[in-house]
Amino acid sequence: MSIHDIIEGKKQWRAHTARVKSLPQDYQIVYKEIQRYLFKVGPTDLADGPLLPGVVDFFEEGAAAGKGVLELVGNDVAAFCDDLVKDSRTYADVYQESISEEPGTAGK
């Protein structure tokens, strides 16, 4: 990864967080909970993938339509997150695979 890639990544992240900050307060709170949950158990390609920007798009559309954030995600934010990543390889999957391997076969 070159310095240019790092700088470009930071610019993209700052633009992403600016979009989040432009959401209504209740949307921001739920977004931060989703982000926290996904950073812990989410897909292995979370940093490079379209998931978080897609959530912001979804929230912007909901806010523009005048809907409350819980109308969009429901009362169980963790279940909403689990549904988002149900077909993705998660860090939990990686961990489960690592403890399932035969002792001494890691990396083979």
C-alpha angles and dihedrals in degrees: 000000000000127000088251090058091050093050092046090049091052091050091052092048092050091050089049093051090047088057090050091050090053091060121095114274096255090052091050092053093051092043091054090051090050091048092049091049094047093047088057102043105003132119120301090238095053096119094051100031134089096245102101095039087048091054090052090050089050091049093047090053091048093048091048089052090052095244123147116245093243089056086062102041103022127228095296108067093178091056089050089053093046089053090051093055100033093114097038130092107250135196087252088060091050091050093047091051091049094054092043094059122101113262111266095019099094112130095013 
